[in-house]
């Protein structure tokens, strides 16, 4: 089979050991769709796989981007849900509210992500706290 006959999406497969970075805005859209289901990341421990699949389906139909880009956002969203179950991240969201959520989304959009390991709660918390610190000083 020649290269011209190969599906272009197959050539653009995502490396699961280094998921492409996305924008915080794209990740925030997935979180907004979760909220439209009456759920939130603050209650990540109670989220089911069905909840996540419903967000993925809505996101897939809502966003008009390339398939690989949407897949990268949804992989990051799944890993974000998992890391939000960690006490460190849950405490950060509880203590700092929207500022923490904005910092967590920015960090989750840009941190290196290996799908086998997910996000490191320590690295995500550190990045989010760095984003929160300037917001706290301005207030």
PLY file of the C-alpha trace (Angstrom):
ply
format ascii 1.0
element vertex 139
property float x
property float y
property float z
element edge 138
property int vertex1
property int vertex2
end_header
0.00 0.00 0.00
1.39 3.39 -0.92
1.56 6.31 1.41
-1.23 8.05 -0.49
-3.59 5.19 0.40
-2.89 5.36 4.12
-5.53 7.10 6.21
-4.20 10.54 7.19
-5.57 10.11 10.74
-3.47 6.98 11.14
-0.37 9.03 10.33
-1.31 11.51 13.05
-1.81 9.00 15.86
-1.27 10.25 19.39
1.73 8.99 21.27
0.26 7.76 24.60
3.57 8.48 26.33
3.44 12.17 25.38
-0.08 13.45 24.72
-0.05 16.77 22.82
-0.67 19.92 24.83
-4.05 21.62 24.42
-5.46 24.97 25.49
-7.00 25.50 28.89
-10.08 26.78 27.07
-10.57 23.43 25.31
-10.23 21.58 28.60
-12.59 24.07 30.26
-15.22 23.19 27.64
-15.10 19.55 28.74
-15.48 20.67 32.37
-18.44 22.87 31.39
-20.10 19.91 29.68
-19.56 17.93 32.88
-21.27 20.70 34.85
-24.20 20.62 32.43
-24.70 17.01 33.58
-24.99 18.32 37.13
-21.52 17.03 38.05
-18.24 18.75 38.90
-14.54 18.03 39.26
-14.85 18.90 42.94
-16.83 15.66 43.27
-14.49 13.63 41.06
-14.61 10.69 43.47
-18.29 10.20 42.67
-17.96 10.46 38.89
-18.64 7.26 36.98
-17.17 6.08 33.72
-20.62 6.66 32.21
-20.44 10.34 33.27
-17.09 10.71 31.55
-18.33 8.95 28.41
-21.32 11.30 28.23
-18.98 14.30 28.42
-16.79 12.77 25.71
-19.76 12.20 23.40
-21.03 15.76 23.88
-17.53 17.20 23.44
-16.94 15.19 20.27
-20.08 16.59 18.64
-19.70 20.11 20.01
-16.11 20.94 19.06
-15.33 21.40 15.38
-11.65 20.51 15.49
-9.49 17.81 13.99
-10.02 14.33 15.41
-6.50 14.09 16.84
-6.92 17.41 18.66
-10.24 16.35 20.18
-8.71 13.04 21.25
-5.85 14.86 22.99
-8.30 17.06 24.91
-10.39 14.07 25.97
-7.35 12.06 27.08
-6.28 15.00 29.21
-9.83 15.35 30.56
-9.92 11.67 31.63
-6.58 12.04 33.38
-7.77 15.29 34.96
-10.81 13.53 36.42
-8.52 10.86 37.87
-6.06 13.31 39.42
-8.90 15.38 40.92
-9.66 12.33 43.09
-6.33 12.87 44.87
-6.64 14.51 48.30
-4.03 17.15 47.41
-5.98 18.37 44.36
-9.39 18.06 46.04
-8.07 20.13 48.95
-6.70 22.75 46.59
-10.08 23.09 44.87
-11.86 23.23 48.22
-9.52 25.87 49.65
-9.13 28.13 46.62
-12.29 27.63 44.55
-12.34 29.13 41.06
-8.72 30.33 41.26
-7.62 26.75 41.89
-9.79 25.42 39.06
-8.31 27.95 36.62
-4.78 27.03 37.71
-5.51 23.31 37.53
-7.00 23.62 34.03
-4.02 25.66 32.80
-1.59 23.18 34.28
-3.48 20.12 32.98
-3.58 21.62 29.49
0.17 22.13 29.36
1.88 19.57 31.58
3.48 16.56 30.00
1.07 13.64 30.07
1.75 9.92 29.81
-1.58 8.08 29.69
-0.15 5.09 31.55
0.71 7.21 34.57
-1.69 10.15 34.34
-0.90 13.52 35.88
1.31 13.70 38.92
-0.80 15.23 41.72
2.33 16.90 43.10
3.30 18.52 39.79
-0.27 19.57 39.04
-0.71 21.05 42.52
2.61 22.92 42.27
1.72 24.37 38.87
-1.77 25.33 40.08
-0.37 26.98 43.22
2.03 29.00 41.08
-0.98 30.25 39.11
-2.99 30.93 42.28
-0.24 32.91 44.01
-0.46 35.97 41.70
-4.27 35.91 41.94
-4.04 35.91 45.76
-1.64 38.86 45.77
-3.90 40.87 43.44
-6.94 40.33 45.64
0 1
1 2
2 3
3 4
4 5
5 6
6 7
7 8
8 9
9 10
10 11
11 12
12 13
13 14
14 15
15 16
16 17
17 18
18 19
19 20
20 21
21 22
22 23
23 24
24 25
25 26
26 27
27 28
28 29
29 30
30 31
31 32
32 33
33 34
34 35
35 36
36 37
37 38
38 39
39 40
40 41
41 42
42 43
43 44
44 45
45 46
46 47
47 48
48 49
49 50
50 51
51 52
52 53
53 54
54 55
55 56
56 57
57 58
58 59
59 60
60 61
61 62
62 63
63 64
64 65
65 66
66 67
67 68
68 69
69 70
70 71
71 72
72 73
73 74
74 75
75 76
76 77
77 78
78 79
79 80
80 81
81 82
82 83
83 84
84 85
85 86
86 87
87 88
88 89
89 90
90 91
91 92
92 93
93 94
94 95
95 96
96 97
97 98
98 99
99 100
100 101
101 102
102 103
103 104
104 105
105 106
106 107
107 108
108 109
109 110
110 111
111 112
112 113
113 114
114 115
115 116
116 117
117 118
118 119
119 120
120 121
121 122
122 123
123 124
124 125
125 126
126 127
127 128
128 129
129 130
130 131
131 132
132 133
133 134
134 135
135 136
136 137
137 138
